[in-house]
C-alpha cells in the first residue's frame, strides 16, 4: 500500500469532512447540472485514491470504447485480476444506495467498453471482473467510499 495513496485518500476525506462541517454539502437541495457533474468528478477522484490505497494499480480513467457505446470509469489491477470499476456517487439516500443505479443496460455498456480494452491489451488470457465503487454522502464525514468487488457479471 503506497504512502502517497494513503495520504491522498486521507486528505480527500478530510476535505469532504471540512465541506460537510461548513455546510457546503448537498443539504437536500436539488443540484444544478454543473454541480451534479462536479459531485460525480469528486466521487471518481475519491474512489481512485481509495482504490490506490487499497492496493490497486490503476491503469486508466474514463476509458471509452472505440465505437463510443460505453465507458469504464476506472481500470486497475487488483493483484493478478484486472478490475473494471464503475463509480456511482449519491448525495442523498432518497434514491437508494449508489450501486442500485448500475442498471442491466449500464452493465452491458460497461462490458462492451471492457471488451474493447481487453482486445487492445493484446494479452492471451486476463482474469477480470466488474467492481462498483459506491460513493455516498455522509452529513458528518462528507463523501465515503464502499467497494463492491465482482458486483455483476455481463
Backbone bond lengths (Angstrom), bond angles and torsions (degrees), N, CA, C in turn:
res aa  C-N    CA-C-N  psi(-1)  N-CA   C-N-CA  omega(-1)  CA-C   N-CA-C  phi
1 X - - - 1.450 - - 1.528 107.74 -
2 X 1.297 117.26 126.70 1.449 123.88 -176.27 1.532 111.92 -75.25
3 X 1.316 114.94 136.37 1.464 120.34 176.37 1.531 109.43 -63.77
4 X 1.330 116.39 -39.99 1.473 120.30 178.80 1.527 110.61 -60.62
5 X 1.336 117.39 -44.83 1.465 120.54 -178.93 1.526 110.92 -63.90
6 X 1.341 117.07 -43.12 1.475 119.82 177.59 1.509 110.93 -61.99
7 X 1.330 116.47 -42.60 1.463 121.40 179.35 1.529 111.42 -63.39
8 X 1.340 117.15 -47.24 1.469 120.72 -179.45 1.528 111.23 -63.49
9 X 1.331 116.54 -44.43 1.467 118.98 178.95 1.523 110.22 -62.59
10 X 1.318 116.76 -44.48 1.465 120.72 178.00 1.513 112.64 -59.58
11 X 1.342 117.10 -41.27 1.467 120.75 178.24 1.524 111.67 -65.70
12 X 1.322 116.80 -40.59 1.463 119.62 179.15 1.519 111.58 -65.89
13 X 1.329 117.09 -40.73 1.472 120.23 177.15 1.524 109.32 -64.15
14 X 1.327 117.30 -42.06 1.472 121.31 177.51 1.534 110.49 -60.20
15 X 1.333 116.24 -44.64 1.467 121.08 179.84 1.535 110.48 -60.42
16 X 1.333 116.82 -43.26 1.469 120.23 178.76 1.526 110.85 -65.87
17 X 1.322 116.87 -37.39 1.467 120.43 177.57 1.532 110.19 -63.77
18 X 1.337 116.78 -40.48 1.465 120.67 178.20 1.531 111.01 -65.53
19 X 1.335 116.64 -40.84 1.468 120.22 176.29 1.522 110.12 -58.97
20 X 1.336 116.16 -42.37 1.468 121.01 -179.29 1.520 110.73 -65.54
21 X 1.330 116.80 -43.31 1.462 120.14 -179.40 1.533 112.49 -65.61
22 X 1.320 116.40 -32.47 1.475 120.66 178.62 1.527 111.59 -81.56
23 X 1.327 115.53 -1.49 1.466 118.63 179.13 1.508 113.09 76.27
24 X 1.331 117.31 23.68 1.459 120.66 -178.54 1.515 111.98 -96.91
25 X 1.320 115.45 15.42 1.461 120.11 176.08 1.510 109.76 -79.81
26 X 1.305 118.64 -176.14 1.453 122.91 -174.66 1.522 114.62 -68.78
27 X 1.320 119.47 -22.83 1.468 124.48 172.74 1.523 115.39 37.69
28 X 1.322 117.82 38.60 1.457 120.85 173.13 1.515 115.35 79.49
29 X 1.318 118.93 -2.81 1.465 120.94 178.68 1.522 109.52 -82.13
30 X 1.322 116.02 145.63 1.458 119.58 173.91 1.529 107.48 -75.70
31 X 1.345 117.89 123.80 1.456 119.65 -177.02 1.521 111.51 -73.85
32 X 1.322 115.69 150.61 1.461 120.98 171.96 1.520 107.12 -71.15
33 X 1.319 116.86 164.59 1.464 120.17 -178.20 1.523 110.89 -56.51
34 X 1.324 117.68 -43.43 1.459 119.38 -178.63 1.530 110.89 -68.10
35 X 1.311 118.25 -34.52 1.467 121.38 177.10 1.527 110.28 -66.28
36 X 1.328 116.10 -39.08 1.461 121.22 178.55 1.534 109.82 -61.30
37 X 1.331 116.98 -43.85 1.457 120.79 179.44 1.525 111.44 -66.81
38 X 1.328 116.73 -39.49 1.464 120.44 177.65 1.523 111.03 -62.84
39 X 1.325 116.53 -40.38 1.467 120.91 178.23 1.523 109.73 -62.92
40 X 1.328 116.77 -43.06 1.468 120.95 177.95 1.520 112.10 -62.31
41 X 1.329 116.90 -42.01 1.471 121.12 177.94 1.526 110.81 -63.71
42 X 1.345 116.32 -42.68 1.465 119.88 178.01 1.519 110.41 -62.43
43 X 1.328 116.63 -40.54 1.459 120.72 177.90 1.519 112.12 -63.21
44 X 1.334 117.46 -42.28 1.470 121.16 178.57 1.521 111.28 -64.60
45 X 1.317 116.79 -42.25 1.468 120.39 179.28 1.520 110.59 -63.95
46 X 1.329 116.49 -44.29 1.458 120.64 178.39 1.533 110.46 -62.22
47 X 1.332 117.32 -42.74 1.469 121.13 179.11 1.533 110.75 -64.68
48 X 1.329 117.41 -40.16 1.463 121.77 178.62 1.529 110.37 -56.31
49 X 1.333 116.62 -51.04 1.463 120.13 -178.24 1.525 111.71 -72.05
50 X 1.310 118.14 -29.87 1.465 121.57 174.68 1.530 109.05 -61.72
51 X 1.329 116.27 -46.92 1.463 120.80 -179.78 1.525 111.35 -65.39
52 X 1.321 116.28 -40.44 1.474 119.61 177.65 1.523 110.47 -59.74
53 X 1.340 116.97 -46.87 1.465 118.72 -178.87 1.520 111.67 -71.32
54 X 1.335 117.93 -18.30 1.463 121.73 175.83 1.531 111.75 -83.88
55 X 1.336 117.06 -0.06 1.455 120.88 175.85 1.522 115.87 103.42
56 X 1.322 118.37 -0.63 1.464 120.82 177.80 1.532 109.54 -70.12
57 X 1.333 116.18 145.25 1.459 122.06 170.62 1.519 105.95 -102.50
58 X 1.319 116.23 104.82 1.460 120.60 -174.50 1.538 110.33 -78.35
59 X 1.341 115.10 136.19 1.465 119.58 -177.23 1.528 113.53 -122.05
60 X 1.334 118.50 -16.98 1.468 119.30 -179.61 1.524 110.74 -159.53
61 X 1.328 114.65 151.67 1.467 122.23 174.84 1.523 108.40 -131.16
62 X 1.333 115.50 141.29 1.468 121.92 176.72 1.529 112.15 49.16
63 X 1.314 115.91 55.46 1.463 122.47 -177.13 1.517 109.87 -88.90
64 X 1.312 116.04 118.32 1.476 122.50 -179.79 1.521 110.54 -94.94
65 X 1.326 115.06 147.76 1.465 120.50 173.47 1.522 108.02 -70.37
66 X 1.305 115.66 152.06 1.464 120.22 -179.01 1.525 111.31 -59.18
67 X 1.316 116.81 -38.12 1.466 120.95 179.97 1.525 111.79 -75.11
68 X 1.331 117.76 -7.57 1.458 121.46 177.92 1.516 114.27 76.84
69 X 1.327 116.58 15.92 1.462 119.06 -175.30 1.520 114.06 -96.15
70 X 1.309 118.31 1.05 1.454 119.52 179.98 1.509 111.33 -166.65
71 X 1.330 114.85 165.89 1.454 120.54 179.55 1.525 109.23 -146.15
72 X 1.317 115.30 143.38 1.461 121.54 173.00 1.517 106.32 -110.23
73 X 1.336 116.26 127.61 1.466 120.26 -177.26 1.521 111.96 -65.86
74 X 1.329 117.26 -50.83 1.467 121.90 -177.72 1.523 109.31 -138.07
75 X 1.344 115.63 143.29 1.461 121.33 175.71 1.524 107.04 -130.64
76 X 1.324 115.61 130.28 1.461 118.55 179.87 1.510 112.05 -157.30
77 X 1.318 115.11 157.45 1.457 122.03 177.57 1.520 109.04 -88.84
78 X 1.318 116.43 124.97 1.457 123.00 172.27 1.519 105.30 -107.84
79 X 1.330 115.72 85.66 1.459 120.84 -171.31 1.519 108.76 67.24
80 X 1.347 118.71 -126.29 1.467 121.19 -178.91 1.529 113.99 -86.08
81 X 1.325 117.67 1.56 1.462 121.66 -175.84 1.525 110.30 -107.39
82 X 1.328 115.69 130.65 1.455 120.79 176.36 1.531 107.99 -86.39
83 X 1.332 116.26 122.12 1.467 121.02 -177.31 1.525 110.05 -106.50
84 X 1.326 115.51 127.66 1.455 122.52 172.54 1.527 105.38 -99.49
85 X 1.325 116.35 116.52 1.460 120.79 -169.74 1.530 110.91 -112.86
86 X 1.312 115.12 123.26 1.470 121.92 172.66 1.524 106.71 -95.81
87 X 1.328 116.18 129.26 1.464 121.25 179.84 1.519 108.15 -105.68
88 X 1.321 116.53 126.97 1.465 122.21 175.78 1.510 108.29 -124.41
89 X 1.329 115.47 129.41 1.459 121.58 -177.49 1.522 109.26 -119.54
90 X 1.316 116.39 134.26 1.464 122.99 177.23 1.522 108.80 -128.82
91 X 1.330 115.40 140.15 1.459 120.51 179.63 1.521 112.82 -103.95
92 X 1.326 116.15 1.54 1.467 120.02 173.94 1.523 107.76 -154.31
93 X 1.314 115.49 163.27 1.462 120.84 -178.66 1.529 112.05 -90.76
94 X 1.324 117.96 1.32 1.469 121.71 -175.89 1.522 113.58 -57.01
95 X 1.332 116.81 -40.56 1.469 120.56 -177.01 1.523 112.40 -91.78
96 X 1.315 117.25 6.85 1.457 120.84 -178.40 1.517 111.31 92.54
97 X 1.319 117.19 -177.56 1.459 120.72 -179.42 1.527 111.24 -64.89
98 X 1.329 117.37 150.43 1.469 120.70 -177.03 1.522 114.32 -55.22
99 X 1.341 117.15 -38.14 1.462 119.73 -174.74 1.530 113.29 -64.42
100 X 1.335 118.24 -19.51 1.466 120.19 178.88 1.532 111.79 -69.22
101 X 1.325 117.15 -13.56 1.466 120.89 179.39 1.526 112.44 -80.25
102 X 1.325 117.96 -4.63 1.466 120.73 178.62 1.528 107.61 -89.98
103 X 1.320 114.74 86.36 1.464 121.83 -176.94 1.528 111.28 -72.32
104 X 1.307 116.31 170.81 1.473 121.17 178.04 1.530 110.26 -60.95
105 X 1.327 117.39 -39.72 1.467 120.65 177.65 1.524 111.77 -63.37
106 X 1.320 116.30 -41.88 1.468 121.36 177.75 1.528 109.91 -63.89
107 X 1.325 117.17 -40.72 1.459 121.13 178.12 1.528 111.13 -59.83
108 X 1.328 116.64 -41.16 1.465 120.86 179.31 1.527 111.11 -65.08
109 X 1.338 117.28 -40.38 1.477 120.56 177.99 1.530 111.13 -65.83
110 X 1.321 116.98 -39.76 1.466 121.12 177.74 1.532 109.41 -64.17
111 X 1.331 116.63 -44.37 1.467 121.28 179.92 1.523 111.30 -61.86
112 X 1.315 116.89 -38.30 1.469 120.37 179.01 1.527 110.38 -65.05
113 X 1.326 116.87 -43.78 1.461 120.65 177.44 1.530 110.55 -64.60
114 X 1.338 117.07 -37.74 1.466 121.69 178.27 1.529 110.64 -64.02
115 X 1.332 117.33 -44.04 1.463 120.89 178.52 1.522 111.13 -61.33
116 X 1.325 116.72 -39.45 1.460 121.17 177.03 1.532 109.75 -62.08
117 X 1.323 117.24 -42.93 1.464 121.84 179.21 1.530 110.29 -64.25
118 X 1.328 117.28 -44.41 1.458 121.22 -179.81 1.526 111.94 -63.61
119 X 1.342 117.47 -38.29 1.467 121.52 176.65 1.523 110.55 -60.27
120 X 1.311 116.91 -41.97 1.468 121.38 -179.03 1.528 112.08 -73.71
121 X 1.323 117.54 -23.08 1.462 122.02 -179.37 1.528 111.19 -66.26
122 X 1.310 116.36 -30.28 1.464 123.94 176.25 1.527 113.23 57.80
123 X 1.324 116.69 37.51 1.458 120.82 172.14 1.510 107.06 -104.23
124 X 1.330 116.50 149.88 1.454 120.28 -177.71 1.517 112.69 -63.12
125 X 1.323 115.85 -53.88 1.465 118.88 -177.16 1.521 109.07 -139.15
126 X 1.318 115.84 127.47 1.457 121.24 178.71 1.525 108.26 -129.06
127 X 1.326 116.41 125.97 1.463 119.74 171.85 1.523 107.19 -77.50
128 X 1.318 116.34 130.20 1.459 119.58 -179.37 1.518 110.47 -143.22
129 X 1.319 114.37 163.95 1.461 120.66 177.76 1.524 108.32 -153.01
130 X 1.339 114.11 170.68 1.458 121.51 179.43 1.521 109.11 -114.67
131 X 1.317 116.13 119.69 1.457 122.78 179.33 1.528 109.66 -110.06
132 X 1.310 115.90 160.09 1.468 121.61 172.03 1.520 107.86 -125.04
133 X 1.326 115.48 129.87 1.464 121.32 171.72 1.524 105.67 -99.74
134 X 1.306 115.52 109.84 1.461 122.89 -177.47 1.532 108.10 -94.37
135 X 1.325 116.29 111.71 1.463 121.60 -177.75 1.527 107.65 -109.00
136 X 1.331 115.75 118.11 1.464 120.22 -175.31 1.517 110.69 -125.27
137 X 1.321 115.07 149.92 1.453 122.11 179.98 1.519 110.32 -81.21
138 X 1.325 115.39 129.17 1.456 122.40 174.72 1.527 105.98 -118.73
139 X 1.337 119.42 120.74 1.475 121.09 -175.56 1.527 114.34 -55.89
140 X 1.328 117.90 -31.29 1.461 120.16 -179.45 1.522 113.08 -85.70
141 X 1.326 117.20 -31.28 1.463 120.14 -170.94 1.522 114.22 -117.23
142 X 1.312 119.12 -4.78 1.468 120.39 -176.46 1.516 110.25 83.26
143 X 1.326 116.66 -149.59 1.455 121.37 -179.08 1.532 110.44 -76.21
144 X 1.329 116.45 135.48 1.459 122.97 179.30 1.528 108.93 -129.20
145 X 1.323 116.86 143.42 1.458 122.85 -175.99 1.528 110.83 -104.37
146 X 1.341 114.91 138.49 1.471 122.01 171.58 1.522 106.27 -130.62
147 X 1.324 116.98 124.90 1.458 122.23 -177.84 1.523 110.56 -96.52
148 X 1.332 115.72 129.92 1.458 121.94 176.15 1.530 106.70 -114.29
149 X 1.336 116.09 103.75 1.455 120.85 -179.16 1.520 109.84 -79.11
150 X 1.333 115.32 145.05 1.471 122.50 178.77 1.531 110.03 51.50
151 X 1.328 115.02 50.59 1.463 122.48 -172.41 1.533 113.37 -69.33
152 X 1.329 116.54 -30.79 1.465 118.72 -179.67 1.526 110.41 -155.57
153 X 1.323 113.96 160.92 1.468 122.51 175.36 1.520 106.57 -115.78
154 X 1.313 117.13 130.32 1.482 118.93 -179.87 1.517 112.68 -71.02
